[in-house]
Amino acid sequence: MERSDYHNHVLAELRRLLLGPGGRPKPLGSEGSEERVVVEDVRMEDYPEGEMLIVLYRDLLRPKCLFGWGMDA
């Protein structure tokens, strides 16, 4: 499998797990816990050091703040 095909596969699976139908934001929470975090986007971005997997999310207690988490792809 080519590297770009692998990245596309990983990205598609993460979007399936973390986003709602049609790529809409999806609230996340453990069973029986409050759903406070909403994942808004999952994407790959190119940087000089290489590709990064980026997850953008919002804490519903701070709805005006968009947070992000990234890791090497």
Backbone bond lengths (Angstrom), bond angles and torsions (degrees), N, CA, C in turn:
res aa  C-N    CA-C-N  psi(-1)  N-CA   C-N-CA  omega(-1)  CA-C   N-CA-C  phi
1 M - - - 1.443 - - 1.532 108.37 -
2 E 1.313 116.23 130.67 1.464 121.27 177.55 1.521 110.42 -65.51
3 R 1.322 115.52 152.66 1.468 120.60 -179.13 1.526 111.78 -57.24
4 S 1.331 117.69 -43.99 1.472 120.52 -179.00 1.527 110.71 -66.53
5 D 1.323 117.77 -36.22 1.468 120.53 176.61 1.526 110.54 -65.12
6 Y 1.328 116.12 -40.69 1.456 120.85 178.62 1.528 110.20 -63.20
7 H 1.332 117.13 -46.58 1.466 120.98 178.67 1.528 110.92 -60.19
8 N 1.319 116.98 -42.46 1.474 120.21 178.31 1.524 111.02 -63.11
9 H 1.319 117.19 -38.96 1.468 121.51 178.79 1.534 110.35 -65.27
10 V 1.329 116.93 -46.57 1.466 121.50 179.16 1.521 109.82 -61.84
11 L 1.318 117.77 -44.94 1.456 122.21 -179.73 1.528 111.00 -62.55
12 A 1.315 117.84 -43.28 1.470 121.26 178.88 1.526 111.16 -62.64
13 E 1.326 117.41 -41.86 1.470 120.37 179.66 1.529 111.90 -67.33
14 L 1.327 116.95 -41.92 1.460 119.67 177.78 1.524 111.51 -64.58
15 R 1.324 116.88 -40.51 1.473 119.43 176.10 1.522 110.86 -62.07
16 R 1.326 116.73 -40.29 1.464 120.70 179.11 1.526 110.65 -62.28
17 L 1.326 116.76 -39.91 1.462 121.18 -178.07 1.529 113.27 -77.64
18 L 1.331 117.04 -37.26 1.456 120.93 -170.07 1.524 115.65 -100.96
19 L 1.337 117.07 -17.86 1.459 120.20 -179.03 1.523 110.38 -112.29
20 G 1.314 115.39 158.13 1.456 120.71 177.95 1.520 111.16 -80.57
21 P 1.339 117.03 -177.44 1.471 121.78 179.00 1.531 111.34 -55.22
22 G 1.313 115.79 137.36 1.455 121.03 179.28 1.514 113.63 69.78
23 G 1.352 117.68 17.71 1.452 121.15 179.38 1.516 114.24 75.80
24 R 1.335 116.52 14.47 1.464 120.24 179.74 1.529 109.94 -73.08
25 P 1.353 116.76 154.13 1.462 119.78 176.87 1.523 111.23 -55.41
26 K 1.323 115.55 143.42 1.462 121.16 -176.63 1.527 109.84 -130.20
27 P 1.344 116.85 128.11 1.468 118.59 175.68 1.527 110.66 -71.49
28 L 1.309 115.76 142.54 1.458 121.50 178.16 1.519 109.38 -118.12
29 G 1.297 116.73 143.46 1.453 122.00 175.71 1.506 109.61 -172.47
30 S 1.291 115.36 153.21 1.458 119.90 175.67 1.514 109.33 -74.14
31 E 1.307 115.67 157.76 1.459 120.55 178.28 1.525 109.06 -57.26
32 G 1.310 116.29 126.91 1.450 121.40 179.09 1.523 114.24 82.35
33 S 1.331 117.16 0.38 1.468 119.33 179.07 1.523 109.63 -107.61
34 E 1.291 113.82 167.02 1.455 120.83 178.04 1.529 109.18 -72.90
35 E 1.324 117.00 137.74 1.461 120.79 176.76 1.523 108.07 -89.41
36 R 1.324 115.62 98.61 1.455 120.70 -175.70 1.515 113.26 -105.02
37 V 1.304 118.07 -20.38 1.459 121.70 -175.51 1.519 109.21 -107.86
38 V 1.338 115.45 133.35 1.456 121.47 177.47 1.525 107.89 -118.80
39 V 1.323 116.92 120.37 1.466 121.26 176.15 1.521 107.45 -80.55
40 E 1.339 116.08 125.91 1.456 120.73 -176.56 1.522 113.59 -103.74
41 D 1.335 117.69 -28.01 1.460 118.89 -178.68 1.525 109.38 -160.26
42 V 1.315 114.96 148.81 1.465 123.42 173.55 1.523 105.26 -133.63
43 R 1.341 116.64 125.14 1.465 118.77 -176.64 1.516 111.50 -154.50
44 M 1.325 114.81 167.91 1.465 122.97 173.46 1.519 107.06 -105.52
45 E 1.331 116.01 139.74 1.452 121.10 175.86 1.517 109.11 -130.95
46 D 1.324 115.93 143.62 1.461 121.85 178.23 1.517 109.93 -90.30
47 Y 1.315 116.02 132.22 1.456 123.95 174.62 1.521 107.09 -129.32
48 P 1.330 118.09 160.47 1.472 119.32 179.11 1.529 112.91 -54.90
49 E 1.336 116.85 -31.42 1.468 120.89 -179.03 1.526 112.43 -79.41
50 G 1.329 117.41 -13.53 1.463 121.79 -178.37 1.527 111.17 137.12
51 E 1.312 115.46 -173.69 1.462 120.08 -179.06 1.526 110.89 -81.50
52 M 1.326 114.89 143.57 1.464 122.11 178.01 1.522 108.69 -121.88
53 L 1.312 115.53 141.38 1.454 122.50 172.07 1.524 105.99 -91.54
54 I 1.332 117.42 125.52 1.462 122.71 -175.25 1.526 109.44 -119.69
55 V 1.336 116.51 132.13 1.470 122.51 174.12 1.531 106.62 -119.07
56 L 1.334 116.61 121.33 1.460 122.00 177.13 1.516 108.49 -103.45
57 Y 1.329 115.91 134.38 1.467 119.89 -176.22 1.521 110.39 -147.23
58 R 1.316 115.51 165.36 1.454 122.69 -178.19 1.521 109.35 -131.85
59 D 1.318 116.94 134.71 1.461 122.28 172.73 1.522 105.88 -87.62
60 L 1.326 117.41 123.01 1.460 120.90 -174.82 1.524 113.18 -65.31
61 L 1.328 117.54 -16.45 1.460 119.74 174.41 1.531 111.44 -79.18
62 R 1.333 116.06 -14.83 1.465 122.44 177.19 1.528 108.64 -133.91
63 P 1.335 117.93 65.65 1.462 121.70 -169.98 1.527 115.69 -63.59
64 K 1.308 118.52 -18.94 1.465 119.87 -179.70 1.516 112.23 -85.13
65 C 1.325 117.85 -8.75 1.468 122.75 -178.36 1.526 110.08 -100.16
66 L 1.314 116.37 123.51 1.462 122.22 174.19 1.524 107.53 -101.04
67 F 1.313 116.72 124.95 1.462 122.63 -179.12 1.517 109.01 -107.37
68 G 1.309 116.22 160.09 1.446 120.84 178.07 1.516 111.14 -140.58
69 W 1.313 114.18 154.21 1.457 122.08 177.33 1.519 106.10 -138.13
70 G 1.311 116.67 135.65 1.452 119.12 -179.05 1.509 112.31 -138.49
71 M 1.324 114.60 156.58 1.465 120.67 175.67 1.516 108.58 -151.62
72 D 1.336 116.14 158.11 1.452 120.70 177.01 1.511 109.93 -59.13
73 A 1.316 115.12 137.52 1.475 119.79 179.61 1.509 110.99 -83.10
